[in-house]
Amino acid sequence: MTEVEAGAESVGALSGLRVIDLSMYLPGPYATLMLADLGADVVQVEPPTGDMARAVQPRVGDDSALHHWVGRNKRSLVLDLKSADGREAFHRLVKDADVVLEGFTPGVATRLGVDYDACRRTNAEIVYCSISGAGQDDGPRARPGHDINYLARAGFLDQVSGADGTPVPVGPPVADIAAGLHAAVGILAALRYRDAGGGGQYVDVSLLGAALALTAPQIVKALAPVPLAAGSDHNRGADPAYRVYRTKDARHVAIGAFEHKFWQRLCLVLDRPDLIDRRLTEPAAVADELVGVFARKDLAHWDRLLTPADVCYSPVNRLEEVVGDPVVSLRGDFAATNGGLHSRVQLTNPIGMSSTPPTMRTDAPPLGIGIVDVGWARCSGDPE
C-alpha cells in the first residue's frame, strides 16, 4: 500500500476545468470524483443540511467513510437554492464554469431555476449533465427509486439469485457507480465537442440506462433468435470450469478456467485428469465432483496450490481482506493519506496515465458554510 500526503501538488489532465456539482450521495459525486482525481476544480454546492452522504454510517473522523472517499479533491459551498440570494450566487459561479452536474428528481432543477436552460442563459458554453433514475420525462419514468429498483427493472437482479432462485440484493451499489461513470464519459465527450467549436450541450444519464448497460451481455443472449437453453449459461454456473466452490473452512474459491488450456491445467493440478473430457458431456456431474474436491481442504491449501498454477483462480476475499490481497497490493489500488493508516485508507483512482496520473490531493472538505471565494466568484455560503 502506497502512502499519499494530502495536498500534494500535481498537474492533472483536467487541470483548469471548473465543475459545479449540485448532486448528492453517490451517482453524481462519483462522476465528479473521477473528474477531480484527474485535476478538475470541483465545487460541490450543498444545501444547508449538507450532502446526505455525510451522515451514512460508519464514520471516519468527523465525516462518513462514504463521503470521505467520494468527496476527496473537492471543495464545498453551502447555498440555499430556494432563496434568491442562493440562486444568484450559483449563477455567478456558472458564468465562469465549464460543467454543471445535477441529480435532482426530474423537474426540481427547473423549479429552482438551476436547470440547463437557465444555466445556458448565463453561460452559453456550459456543459450540463443530469443524472436521474429513469429519465427526465414526466409519468412512470419520474417515479422515485434507488439502486436496487433499477437493477431489478433492468434484469440485473434476475441474474443474481440465492440457492432457492430468489433474487438477492447485491452489496455494491453498482447502478449508482455505473451511472457516475457514464456521466463522466458523457461530460468529457461534450467538452471535447465544445472545445472543437460545437458549443455547450445537455448530457442526460440515468441509473436505469446504466443498469441496462451492465446487464447487456446477458440481455443480448436472451434476445437472440435462438436463446440458450435453460440451465446452460456458463455465466450462471452451468460450466464447471466457471463457477464458485465452497472449501472445507466455509470459504470459497472462484474458478474461471473457461479456455480449454486452463481447464486442462486445472484438472491436472487437482489430480483429476478424468474430468477434462467430461466437462462438455457431463457438466453437472463434473461440477458435483469438484464440489467434493474443494470441500476436502481449507482455502489456504487451495490458495497455495492454485495461485502459482496459472489456472484462472482467485480466492473469494472478504471485504476486510481486499486491501491485503497480494495482487491488489501490487497494483497500488489503496493508499494511506496524511502519513498513516488511522482509518484513512483510500481507494486510488483505477485509471493509469503516464504523464498526468490521477492524484489524491485533499481529503473531503467540511461543510462549506460562510463567505467562500472559490476563485471564480466570491459567494456567500451563509444559509441564513
C-alpha distance (Angstrom), angle and dihedral (degrees) to the residues before:
residue distance angle dihedral
M1 . . .
T2 3.78 . .
E3 3.78 125.3 .
V4 3.80 122.2 -128.7
E5 3.78 125.9 -167.2
A6 3.80 110.3 -138.6
G7 3.79 112.0 -119.6
A8 3.79 94.7 31.0
E9 3.78 111.2 161.6
S10 3.78 119.6 -119.8
V11 3.76 141.1 153.8
G12 3.76 108.4 -124.5
A13 3.78 128.6 -161.8
L14 3.83 88.8 -111.3
S15 3.82 97.6 43.2
G16 3.79 109.7 145.6
L17 3.81 94.1 28.1
R18 3.81 111.1 127.5
V19 3.79 116.9 -150.3
I20 3.80 130.5 -177.6
D21 3.79 113.4 -160.2
L22 3.81 116.0 -162.4
S23 3.80 93.6 169.7
M24 3.78 130.2 101.7
Y25 3.79 141.6 -156.0
L26 3.83 109.4 16.1
P27 3.86 127.1 -40.6
G28 3.80 97.3 61.3
P29 3.80 96.7 32.3
Y30 3.81 89.6 51.4
A31 3.81 89.9 54.3
T32 3.80 91.0 51.2
L33 3.81 90.8 43.9
M34 3.81 87.4 61.4
L35 3.80 89.8 50.7
A36 3.81 93.8 43.7
D37 3.80 93.4 50.2
L38 3.80 87.4 53.9
G39 3.80 91.6 54.9
A40 3.81 105.9 -88.4
D41 3.81 118.7 143.5
V42 3.81 101.8 -120.8
V43 3.79 121.6 -171.1
Q44 3.78 113.6 -170.9
V45 3.79 109.4 -151.5
E46 3.79 106.2 -150.2
P47 3.81 130.9 -172.0
P48 3.82 117.8 -115.0
T49 3.82 88.8 -93.4
G50 3.81 91.3 54.7
D51 3.78 131.4 -130.3
M52 3.81 108.4 -40.9
A53 3.81 88.1 -133.9
R54 3.80 87.5 73.9
A55 3.82 89.5 68.7
V56 3.82 98.2 49.4
Q57 3.81 112.7 115.2
P58 3.00 137.9 -89.9
R59 3.78 107.9 55.6
V60 3.80 133.2 -136.4
G61 3.78 104.4 -162.3
D62 3.80 107.9 -57.7
D63 3.80 93.5 -16.5
S64 3.79 135.8 62.8
A65 3.81 118.7 -98.2
L66 3.81 88.4 -120.8
H67 3.81 95.9 52.2
H68 3.80 92.6 39.9
W69 3.82 86.0 63.4
V70 3.80 104.0 35.0
G71 3.81 94.1 39.8
R72 3.80 98.1 53.7
N73 3.81 121.0 121.8
K74 3.83 90.3 20.6
R75 3.78 138.0 104.3
S76 3.79 127.1 -133.2
L77 3.78 128.8 -135.8
V78 3.80 123.7 177.7
L79 3.79 114.1 -143.9
D80 3.79 128.5 165.2
L81 3.80 99.4 -138.7
K82 3.80 89.9 -172.4
S83 3.80 88.2 69.9
A84 3.80 126.9 74.4
D85 3.81 90.5 -126.5
G86 3.79 91.8 52.3
R87 3.79 93.2 50.0
E88 3.79 91.8 46.2
A89 3.81 91.0 51.8
F90 3.81 90.4 47.8
H91 3.80 92.8 53.7
R92 3.81 90.6 49.4
L93 3.79 85.8 60.7
V94 3.81 92.4 45.6
K95 3.80 91.2 55.3
D96 3.81 91.8 72.7
A97 3.81 100.1 23.8
D98 3.79 128.0 107.3
V99 3.80 100.5 -156.7
V100 3.79 138.4 26.9
L101 3.81 119.7 -170.6
E102 3.79 125.2 -172.4
G103 3.79 136.2 176.8
F104 3.79 103.2 -172.9
T105 3.79 124.3 140.2
P106 3.84 105.6 -86.3
G107 3.79 110.3 -80.8
V108 3.81 96.9 22.4
A109 3.82 95.6 94.7
T110 3.81 89.6 53.1
R111 3.80 92.5 49.4
L112 3.81 89.8 49.8
G113 3.81 92.6 48.4
V114 3.82 94.0 -120.2
D115 3.83 98.9 105.2
Y116 3.81 125.8 122.7
D117 3.80 95.5 -90.9
A118 3.81 91.4 51.2
C119 3.79 92.1 47.0
R120 3.79 95.8 47.7
R121 3.80 89.6 52.0
T122 3.81 85.1 59.7
N123 3.82 95.0 39.8
A124 3.81 118.5 11.5
E125 3.82 91.4 -166.1
I126 3.79 95.8 56.6
V127 3.80 120.4 128.4
Y128 3.79 105.9 -144.5
C129 3.81 122.7 -167.7
S130 3.80 127.0 -168.8
I131 3.80 122.7 -166.0
S132 3.80 114.5 -164.1
G133 3.76 137.8 163.4
A134 3.79 98.3 -106.8
G135 3.81 108.2 -15.0
Q136 3.78 141.9 -57.3
D137 3.82 100.2 -85.4
D138 3.78 123.5 107.2
G139 3.80 119.3 -112.6
P140 3.82 128.1 44.7
R141 3.81 94.2 -8.8
A142 3.82 90.8 59.6
R143 3.81 94.7 59.3
P144 3.82 115.3 119.3
G145 3.79 120.2 -100.0
H146 3.77 146.2 148.3
D147 3.79 137.7 -139.9
I148 3.81 94.3 -73.6
N149 3.82 92.6 52.4
Y150 3.80 94.5 54.6
L151 3.80 93.0 43.2
A152 3.81 87.2 53.5
R153 3.80 95.3 48.1
A154 3.82 91.9 46.3
G155 3.80 92.4 54.7
F156 3.80 92.7 -113.5
L157 3.81 94.1 121.3
D158 3.79 89.8 50.0
Q159 3.80 85.6 67.6
V160 3.82 94.3 50.5
S161 3.78 110.9 65.2
G162 3.78 140.8 151.8
A163 3.77 127.6 -122.0
D164 3.81 91.6 -78.1
G165 3.80 93.1 50.4
T166 3.80 95.0 -106.0
P167 3.84 113.0 139.8
V168 3.79 111.3 -113.0
P169 3.82 130.3 -155.1
V170 3.79 114.3 -102.0
G171 3.79 117.9 -134.1
P172 3.82 101.7 -133.1
P173 3.84 114.1 67.8
V174 3.78 90.6 -125.1
A175 3.83 98.3 170.1
D176 3.82 89.9 53.6
I177 3.80 92.6 51.5
A178 3.81 93.2 42.8
A179 3.80 90.9 51.1
G180 3.80 89.7 51.4
L181 3.80 91.6 50.5
H182 3.82 92.2 48.8
A183 3.81 89.7 48.2
A184 3.81 91.8 52.3
V185 3.81 91.0 50.2
G186 3.80 91.6 47.5
I187 3.81 92.0 49.0
L188 3.80 93.2 49.9
A189 3.82 91.3 47.5
A190 3.81 90.4 50.4
L191 3.81 90.7 49.0
R192 3.80 90.3 51.2
Y193 3.81 89.4 52.7
R194 3.80 92.1 46.2
D195 3.79 93.2 49.1
A196 3.80 89.2 51.1
G197 3.81 88.7 59.5
G198 3.79 100.8 -93.4
G199 3.80 96.9 116.4
G200 3.77 131.8 -130.5
Q201 3.79 124.4 -46.2
Y202 3.78 147.5 -178.7
V203 3.83 120.5 -94.5
D204 3.82 117.7 -160.4
V205 3.83 120.4 -164.8
S206 3.81 129.3 168.1
L207 3.78 135.4 -166.7
L208 3.80 88.9 -130.4
G209 3.80 92.0 54.8
A210 3.80 90.7 47.9
A211 3.82 91.2 48.6
L212 3.80 89.9 50.4
A213 3.80 89.7 51.3
L214 3.81 90.2 53.4
T215 3.79 91.0 48.8
A216 3.81 94.5 43.0
P217 3.84 97.4 101.9
Q218 3.80 88.9 59.1
I219 3.82 95.7 38.8
V220 3.80 93.5 54.6
K221 3.80 89.6 52.3
A222 3.81 91.0 50.7
L223 3.82 91.5 49.6
A224 3.82 95.1 47.7
P225 3.85 115.5 120.0
V226 3.80 88.4 -111.6
P227 3.82 106.8 26.9
L228 3.79 123.0 -161.5
A229 3.76 117.4 -79.1
A230 3.80 114.6 -104.0
G231 3.79 111.2 -82.5
S232 3.81 95.8 14.6
D233 3.82 100.9 97.6
H234 3.80 111.1 114.8
N235 3.82 89.5 -155.5
R236 3.80 88.2 63.1
G237 3.82 96.3 50.5
A238 3.82 100.6 -90.0
D239 3.79 91.0 125.4
P240 3.83 113.3 69.9
A241 3.80 88.0 -149.7
Y242 3.81 92.4 60.3
R243 3.77 112.3 48.9
V244 3.80 147.2 76.9
Y245 3.81 123.7 -87.6
R246 3.80 130.0 -163.5
T247 3.81 119.6 -124.2
K248 3.80 130.1 -145.0
D249 3.82 92.4 -96.7
A250 3.83 92.4 52.9
R251 3.79 93.0 -101.2
H252 3.81 124.3 120.7
V253 3.78 140.9 -127.9
A254 3.80 125.3 -152.9
I255 3.80 115.9 -141.0
G256 3.81 118.7 -165.1
A257 3.81 100.5 170.3
F258 3.79 92.4 143.4
E259 3.81 98.1 146.0
H260 3.81 114.5 72.8
K261 3.81 94.1 -120.6
F262 3.81 91.1 57.7
W263 3.81 92.2 44.5
Q264 3.78 91.7 50.0
R265 3.80 91.3 48.4
L266 3.82 91.6 49.1
C267 3.80 93.0 52.0
L268 3.78 91.4 49.6
V269 3.82 92.4 49.0
L270 3.80 88.9 50.3
D271 3.82 89.6 48.7
R272 3.79 89.8 -120.1
P273 3.82 105.5 118.1
D274 3.81 88.0 152.3
L275 3.80 89.5 73.8
I276 3.82 96.2 58.5
D277 3.80 99.2 85.6
R278 3.81 95.4 31.3
R279 3.81 92.0 65.6
L280 3.82 92.6 89.5
T281 3.79 99.8 32.4
E282 3.82 100.4 41.6
P283 3.82 107.4 18.2
A284 3.80 96.3 155.6
A285 3.80 92.8 49.3
V286 3.81 91.7 47.6
A287 3.80 90.6 50.2
D288 3.78 89.6 52.3
E289 3.80 89.7 51.2
L290 3.81 91.1 52.3
V291 3.78 91.2 47.8
G292 3.79 86.6 60.8
V293 3.80 93.7 43.6
F294 3.81 96.1 52.9
A295 3.81 92.7 41.9
R296 3.81 90.7 64.5
K297 3.82 97.5 68.5
D298 3.80 138.6 39.7
L299 3.78 123.4 -104.9
A300 3.82 91.3 -104.4
H301 3.81 90.2 60.9
W302 3.79 93.3 51.1
D303 3.78 91.3 44.9
R304 3.81 91.4 55.4
L305 3.79 92.3 45.4
L306 3.80 101.8 41.8
T307 3.82 104.6 32.7
P308 3.83 93.7 75.3
A309 3.83 94.1 34.9
D310 3.85 97.3 83.1
V311 3.80 93.3 -133.2
C312 3.85 104.9 131.4
Y313 3.80 94.8 -97.0
S314 3.81 131.0 152.8
P315 3.78 134.3 170.6
V316 3.79 113.7 -120.9
N317 3.79 98.3 -115.5
R318 3.75 123.5 -148.4
L319 3.79 110.8 -128.3
E320 3.79 93.8 -106.0
E321 3.82 89.6 53.2
V322 3.79 96.5 54.2
V323 3.80 96.1 83.4
G324 3.81 90.7 56.2
D325 3.80 96.9 45.3
P326 3.83 106.9 123.7
V327 3.81 93.8 -135.0
V328 3.81 91.9 48.6
S329 3.81 90.6 46.3
L330 3.79 92.5 52.5
R331 3.80 90.5 53.3
G332 3.80 92.7 53.9
D333 3.81 92.6 -129.0
F334 3.81 92.5 151.3
A335 3.78 130.3 52.0
A336 3.78 135.7 -179.4
T337 3.79 113.4 -130.1
N338 3.81 128.4 -152.9
G339 3.77 92.5 27.7
G340 3.80 99.2 -69.0
L341 3.78 147.5 48.0
H342 3.83 106.6 -111.1
S343 3.81 91.8 140.7
R344 3.81 88.6 -52.0
V345 3.78 97.2 115.3
Q346 3.79 109.9 135.8
L347 3.77 133.2 -168.8
T348 3.77 109.1 -121.6
N349 3.79 123.0 -134.6
P350 3.83 110.8 -83.6
I351 3.82 93.5 -140.5
G352 3.79 114.6 97.4
M353 3.83 119.4 -158.1
S354 3.78 124.9 177.2
S355 3.82 99.2 -146.3
T356 3.80 105.5 21.8
P357 3.81 108.2 25.6
P358 3.80 120.2 -178.3
T359 3.79 113.8 -96.0
M360 3.79 140.2 -162.1
R361 3.80 102.4 -130.5
T362 3.80 104.5 159.8
D363 3.77 140.8 10.7
A364 3.78 119.4 -112.7
P365 3.81 108.2 -71.0
P366 3.81 126.1 -117.2
L367 3.78 117.3 -107.8
G368 3.82 104.8 -65.6
I369 3.80 104.1 -128.1
G370 3.79 119.4 159.9
I371 3.79 137.4 33.3
V372 3.78 106.2 -23.4
D373 3.78 126.8 -173.5
V374 3.79 103.2 -159.0
G375 3.80 92.3 -179.0
W376 3.79 94.1 -107.5
A377 3.80 98.1 63.8
R378 3.79 137.9 -11.3
C379 3.80 107.3 -110.1
S380 3.76 134.6 -176.3
G381 3.77 108.0 -126.3
D382 3.81 93.1 -178.8
P383 3.82 107.0 124.2
E384 3.78 89.0 -156.0
